[in-house]
Amino acid sequence: MRHRKSNKKPIIITIVSILVVLVLCIVFFFPLNNVLRNATGKDTASDKVVKSELVKKVKSRKTGDVAKDEKIDRAASVLNKKKMSQIMSAADNQKQAADLIENSSSLTKDQSEKAAQEIFSNDNYSGLRQAISDGNWYQAYQQYQKLSDNGQLNQLQQDINQ
């Protein structure tokens, strides 16, 4: 009887290759997403998912007060219509950020400028702004959670309303 030699090398190479491709896709996802957005000028599929989640978050603030809920619906609609590239650009420019806040919220021009000034002058928000500017939505979410957990977002809201 002849002894058959087992050839497991191709299977191992295939598994390692698949793992390498998956790691590369994860590492390069956000840069590739940004390249696609810049090339087409349109929101990418992941941008649409992120924006959808933002709109849901805005709409979750409804209180049952018709006047307030109407403002929330308007803000959600405006946010949904904005291109993600405009939102990313606003993360690098205080004036654009103030305009975006004013157009997509019920805040006055003065309140929007005050919010933008605080966001750009307080280092606690720099990680969030950088992540948004880079189009790194996972990092932006992590930064948002951090700011929510440590009370910075509530503090910002209180500062604006004073």
URQUIGI-V436686 format. One record per run of one state. SS is the DSSP state (2 for helix, 1 for strand, 0 for the rest). FROM is the first residue (numbers start at 1). LEN is the number of residues. If there is no record, write none. Layout:
ss->(SS,SS)
from->(FROM,FROM)
len->(LEN,LEN)
This chain:
ss->(0,2,0,2,0,2,0,2,0,2,0,2,0,2,0,2,0,2,0)
from->(1,9,41,45,60,66,82,84,91,94,104,109,122,123,135,137,150,152,162)
len->(8,32,4,15,6,16,2,7,3,10,5,13,1,12,2,13,2,10,1)
